[in-house]
Amino acid sequence: MKLIGIASALALAGSVALGAQTESKSKVMVKEGHDVTVTGCIEPNASGNGYMLTHVADKKGEVHNYMLATSEEDFSKHVGHRVTIDGKAADKGDGKVKVETKTKTKVENGDDKETHSKSEVRGDMDGMRFLGVKSMKMIAATCP
């Protein structure tokens, strides 16, 4: 239920209004999580917005995926690569995820409109893991 705001913000980022041009930009940030160094594979998100780090094994050998938060890194250049990321994780009830979306709608015969939305999720995120990226290093050109 808490993820509805985040899912709505990310869905809004890809929406287009009829008779108008709409441009949306979303920024996802991880705050107050715990510092981690993880290794996995960069893949595009199934929704087409953003990227995921997949095939990340924890100390128990369980495999997890992370949604990658907005970063200065160009993840598109590393799709299919194995990488090591230093960052801040929001999972297992730790951390806070903030989403800021700016939407500009240009209307042909009317006033242009601009909207800003912000949402924040704290604590348990129903199994969703987010990773804020501080640095990334490619370690292999292919993934398992």
C-alpha positions in Angstrom: 0.0 0.0 0.0 2.9 2.4 0.8 4.3 1.8 -2.6 1.2 3.2 -4.4 2.6 6.7 -4.3 6.0 5.6 -5.7 4.3 3.5 -8.4 2.0 6.3 -9.3 4.8 8.8 -9.6 6.8 6.5 -11.8 3.7 5.7 -14.0 3.1 9.4 -14.3 6.6 9.9 -15.6 5.6 8.0 -18.7 2.1 9.3 -19.3 1.1 11.4 -22.3 -2.0 13.6 -22.5 -4.2 13.8 -25.6 -3.9 17.1 -27.6 -0.9 18.1 -25.5 2.8 17.4 -25.1 3.7 16.1 -21.7 7.2 15.8 -20.4 7.9 14.3 -16.9 11.0 13.7 -15.0 11.2 11.7 -11.8 14.0 11.7 -9.3 14.2 8.7 -6.8 16.5 9.2 -3.8 17.4 6.8 -1.0 17.8 8.5 2.4 18.7 7.2 5.8 19.4 3.6 4.6 22.4 1.5 5.4 25.7 1.6 3.5 26.3 -1.5 1.3 28.6 -2.8 -1.3 26.8 -5.2 -3.6 27.6 -7.0 -6.9 25.0 -7.8 -9.5 23.8 -7.2 -13.1 22.3 -4.0 -14.6 19.0 -4.6 -16.3 16.2 -2.2 -17.5 13.2 -2.1 -15.3 10.2 -4.1 -16.7 8.1 -0.9 -16.8 10.7 0.8 -19.1 11.4 3.5 -16.5 14.7 3.1 -14.7 17.0 0.2 -14.0 17.5 -2.7 -11.6 20.5 -4.4 -10.1 19.7 -8.2 -10.3 21.4 -11.4 -9.1 22.6 -9.8 -5.9 23.4 -12.5 -3.3 23.3 -11.8 0.4 25.4 -13.4 3.1 23.0 -16.3 3.4 23.2 -17.0 -0.4 19.7 -15.7 -1.1 19.4 -13.7 -4.3 17.7 -10.3 -4.4 17.0 -7.4 -6.8 17.3 -3.7 -6.2 15.6 -0.8 -7.9 18.3 1.7 -8.7 17.7 5.2 -7.5 18.4 8.2 -9.6 22.2 8.7 -10.0 24.8 10.6 -12.0 25.8 7.2 -13.4 24.6 6.3 -16.9 23.1 2.9 -16.3 22.1 2.5 -20.0 25.8 2.0 -20.8 26.1 -1.0 -18.4 22.9 -3.0 -19.3 24.0 -6.7 -19.3 27.2 -5.9 -17.4 28.2 -7.3 -14.0 29.0 -4.4 -11.6 29.9 -3.6 -8.0 28.0 -0.7 -6.5 28.7 1.2 -3.3 25.6 2.9 -2.1 22.8 3.2 0.4 20.1 0.5 0.6 16.5 1.0 1.7 15.3 -2.5 2.5 14.2 -4.8 5.4 12.4 -1.8 7.1 15.5 0.4 7.0 15.7 3.8 5.2 13.5 6.2 3.4 12.7 6.5 -0.3 11.8 9.9 -1.8 10.3 10.5 -5.2 10.1 13.9 -6.8 8.3 14.3 -10.1 8.1 17.4 -12.3 5.6 17.3 -15.2 5.3 20.0 -17.9 2.3 19.9 -20.2 2.3 22.1 -23.3 -1.2 22.8 -24.6 -1.7 23.9 -28.2 -4.5 26.4 -27.6 -4.1 27.2 -23.9 -1.9 27.9 -21.0 1.0 25.5 -20.3 0.9 23.7 -17.0 3.6 22.5 -14.6 3.0 20.2 -11.7 5.4 19.0 -8.9 4.7 16.0 -6.7 6.7 14.5 -3.9 6.1 11.3 -2.0 8.1 9.5 0.7 8.0 6.0 2.0 9.6 5.0 5.3 10.2 1.7 6.9 9.0 -1.6 5.5 8.5 -1.3 1.7 6.7 -4.7 1.2 9.7 -6.4 -0.2 10.8 -3.6 -2.5 14.5 -2.9 -2.2 15.9 0.4 -3.4 19.6 1.2 -3.9 21.0 4.7 -4.0 24.3 4.6 -6.0 27.4 6.4 -4.7 29.8 4.7 -7.1 29.8 1.9 -9.6 32.5 -0.2 -11.1 32.1 -2.6 -14.0 33.7 -6.0 -13.2 32.6 -8.1 -16.3 31.0 -7.4 -19.7 28.5 -10.2 -19.2 26.2 -11.5 -16.5 25.3 -15.0 -15.4 
